[in-house]
Amino acid sequence: MADAAQTLDVDFSGDADSAMFDPSAFRLTEKEARLAEKARRLGRELFAPRASQWDRDAIFPSQNYKDMHSHNFLGICVPEADGGEGAEFRAYCLTAAEIGRYCGATALTWNMHVCSCLWSGTLADDLDMSDEQRVEHKRRRAIHYKRILNEGAVYSQPFSEGSSAAAGFTPFATQARKVDGGYRVSGKKIFASLAGHADYYGVLCTLIHEGQKPSRRDTLYLAIPAKADGVSVVGDWDPVGMRGTVSRTLLFDDVFVDDDAQLMPQGVYFQAASSWPHMFLTLSPTYMGIAQAAYDFTVQYLRGEAPGTPPVKRRMYPTKQLAVAEMHTKLECAKAIWFQAITEAGPSPSKEQILRAYTAQYTVMETSNDLCRLAIRTCGGQSMLCALPLERLYRDSRCGSLMLPWTAELCMDRIGREALYEAGETDD
Ligand SMILES: Cc1cc2nc3c(=O)[nH]c(=O)nc-3n(C[C@H](O)[C@H](O)[C@H](O)COP(=O)(O)OP(=O)(O)OC[C@H]3O[C@@H](n4cnc5c(N)ncnc54)[C@H](O)[C@@H]3O)c2cc1C
């Protein structure tokens, strides 16, 4: 595989797959249409042909990251004032869905990277900070953005610990203690995508005030350099799907980071999680893309046009037509609610908007796997051979509803509870 990044001339005409969200039908902005189009071209021409290799060998898609850097995609959510593309939430989601259509592991890991910019950028701009805090935050985030844009630095986002912290119920057990000039961090993160491949780990941890009970309000979001003393990657990664994410275990043993490692000022992550809840919807674009890919494959296959398969048509059977109709309906429903949810993402959403965000997450994650299941059943045995992408889509799609904090189960828990109770209401 070549080391140098490959370039791509963006040409808006003559493509085989059409855009997932047609710019004029969905009234996309010029920027959204341009970024999503570029992602579609990158995905189809460069990432799709490589996807089976990352999956088969469970290796990280490093070459894709070089290409994304050369197309300024590592800086997609870096504000324009800092030299990035300045994509807002919806623009990012639409772009990521197009990447997910061609390589799930690339889209999912890219999401971890992009969140370090989205959360510290657009999202943080909507949150309350003192003037002094804001000036300091802008200075600090510029350091991170510069590394990303100039050096191609890649950030990850390990928060899972195998406890209820990642679900948002308890403080993170990874702890930071304030020392002169920075913090000392100790703890363990499981399922840390990009482990061993990111340059910085965007770690969520609890700032400890001696003599006080750890609190979720004291969550810190720190960028820990992968090469810092005390950082290690352990265990293996051999899962059923999303194999290229390389989500191994990260250990932090009394790691020192300086004050500028803060990706958000103290206390602001807690505020973000409560007042900007759509921040947790960013895992869904990958799976929206996989759902589209399963549908596209089925149509191509039944028409006898799927690359790598004999030109045998199967579209004339009424059972196939019915199955495609069912898949189309499910896909359109998922796309419609997802588009609405990403459109209304923002600070202080209404109760209805929050319920819709959970519903969109649940629907996308479950529909993605359901469409892959239907695709295999409809296309038949030859379609699930490893030479074709469908079986990988099927395995990758299985992971969507497991992603904390908004797993399918937790979304249902929240929808049921929050639909029946107003904030603070009890049955006492
Ligand atoms: C491919 C892949 C990549 C990942 N990458 C990352 C990453 O980069 N960073 C990261 O931080 N994490 C990542 N994760 C981790 C993910 O978010 C989960 O933490 C991980 O799947 C392990 O969770 P678990 O199901 O074992 O969790 P458990 O906490 O054991 O939960 C099991 C299930 O119980 C339910 N549950 C959990 N807590 C509660 C509760 N309090 N009340 C009711 N039900 C509950 C949930 O539905 C959950 O699915 C990744 C996961 C996958 C599959």
PDBQT file of the ligand as one rigid body, heavy atoms in Angstrom, charges set to zero:
ROOT
HETATM    1  C1  LIG A 501     -16.385  -0.901  17.464  1.00  0.00    +0.000 C 
HETATM    2  C2  LIG A 501     -16.442  -0.169  18.735  1.00  0.00    +0.000 A 
HETATM    3  C3  LIG A 501     -15.657   0.947  18.916  1.00  0.00    +0.000 A 
HETATM    4  C4  LIG A 501     -15.688   1.651  20.111  1.00  0.00    +0.000 A 
HETATM    5  N1  LIG A 501     -14.909   2.763  20.266  1.00  0.00    +0.000 NA
HETATM    6  C5  LIG A 501     -14.952   3.449  21.423  1.00  0.00    +0.000 A 
HETATM    7  C6  LIG A 501     -14.130   4.602  21.635  1.00  0.00    +0.000 A 
HETATM    8  O1  LIG A 501     -13.375   5.020  20.767  1.00  0.00    +0.000 OA
HETATM    9  N2  LIG A 501     -14.193   5.224  22.809  1.00  0.00    +0.000 N 
HETATM   10  C7  LIG A 501     -14.993   4.802  23.801  1.00  0.00    +0.000 A 
HETATM   11  O2  LIG A 501     -15.010   5.422  24.832  1.00  0.00    +0.000 OA
HETATM   12  N3  LIG A 501     -15.771   3.713  23.655  1.00  0.00    +0.000 NA
HETATM   13  C8  LIG A 501     -15.769   3.037  22.487  1.00  0.00    +0.000 A 
HETATM   14  N4  LIG A 501     -16.552   1.921  22.329  1.00  0.00    +0.000 N 
HETATM   15  C9  LIG A 501     -17.185   1.390  23.510  1.00  0.00    +0.000 C 
HETATM   16  C10 LIG A 501     -18.660   1.391  23.671  1.00  0.00    +0.000 C 
HETATM   17  O3  LIG A 501     -19.193   2.663  23.812  1.00  0.00    +0.000 OA
HETATM   18  C11 LIG A 501     -18.927   0.541  24.929  1.00  0.00    +0.000 C 
HETATM   19  O4  LIG A 501     -18.305   1.112  26.024  1.00  0.00    +0.000 OA
HETATM   20  C12 LIG A 501     -18.445  -0.864  24.717  1.00  0.00    +0.000 C 
HETATM   21  O5  LIG A 501     -19.205  -1.436  23.695  1.00  0.00    +0.000 OA
HETATM   22  C13 LIG A 501     -18.467  -1.701  25.954  1.00  0.00    +0.000 C 
HETATM   23  O6  LIG A 501     -19.676  -1.588  26.563  1.00  0.00    +0.000 OA
HETATM   24  P1  LIG A 501     -20.457  -2.765  27.246  1.00  0.00    +0.000 P 
HETATM   25  O7  LIG A 501     -21.605  -3.076  26.349  1.00  0.00    +0.000 OA
HETATM   26  O8  LIG A 501     -19.558  -3.848  27.616  1.00  0.00    +0.000 OA
HETATM   27  O9  LIG A 501     -20.915  -1.915  28.500  1.00  0.00    +0.000 OA
HETATM   28  P2  LIG A 501     -21.712  -2.263  29.796  1.00  0.00    +0.000 P 
HETATM   29  O10 LIG A 501     -21.538  -1.060  30.636  1.00  0.00    +0.000 OA
HETATM   30  O11 LIG A 501     -21.342  -3.602  30.312  1.00  0.00    +0.000 OA
HETATM   31  O12 LIG A 501     -23.177  -2.304  29.277  1.00  0.00    +0.000 OA
HETATM   32  C14 LIG A 501     -23.822  -3.403  28.678  1.00  0.00    +0.000 C 
HETATM   33  C15 LIG A 501     -25.144  -2.929  28.156  1.00  0.00    +0.000 C 
HETATM   34  O13 LIG A 501     -25.971  -2.642  29.294  1.00  0.00    +0.000 OA
HETATM   35  C16 LIG A 501     -26.681  -1.430  29.102  1.00  0.00    +0.000 C 
HETATM   36  N5  LIG A 501     -26.353  -0.497  30.187  1.00  0.00    +0.000 N 
HETATM   37  C17 LIG A 501     -25.153  -0.003  30.556  1.00  0.00    +0.000 A 
HETATM   38  N6  LIG A 501     -25.273   0.818  31.601  1.00  0.00    +0.000 NA
HETATM   39  C18 LIG A 501     -26.575   0.824  31.925  1.00  0.00    +0.000 A 
HETATM   40  C19 LIG A 501     -27.347   1.497  32.930  1.00  0.00    +0.000 A 
HETATM   41  N7  LIG A 501     -26.769   2.283  33.834  1.00  0.00    +0.000 N 
HETATM   42  N8  LIG A 501     -28.688   1.283  32.929  1.00  0.00    +0.000 NA
HETATM   43  C20 LIG A 501     -29.276   0.470  32.043  1.00  0.00    +0.000 A 
HETATM   44  N9  LIG A 501     -28.597  -0.193  31.074  1.00  0.00    +0.000 NA
HETATM   45  C21 LIG A 501     -27.274   0.000  31.011  1.00  0.00    +0.000 A 
HETATM   46  C22 LIG A 501     -26.255  -0.848  27.777  1.00  0.00    +0.000 C 
HETATM   47  O14 LIG A 501     -27.277  -1.032  26.831  1.00  0.00    +0.000 OA
HETATM   48  C23 LIG A 501     -25.035  -1.634  27.372  1.00  0.00    +0.000 C 
HETATM   49  O15 LIG A 501     -25.059  -1.889  25.976  1.00  0.00    +0.000 OA
HETATM   50  C24 LIG A 501     -16.531   1.205  21.144  1.00  0.00    +0.000 A 
HETATM   51  C25 LIG A 501     -17.331   0.071  20.964  1.00  0.00    +0.000 A 
HETATM   52  C26 LIG A 501     -17.307  -0.607  19.778  1.00  0.00    +0.000 A 
HETATM   53  C27 LIG A 501     -18.186  -1.811  19.626  1.00  0.00    +0.000 C 
ENDROOT
TORSDOF 0
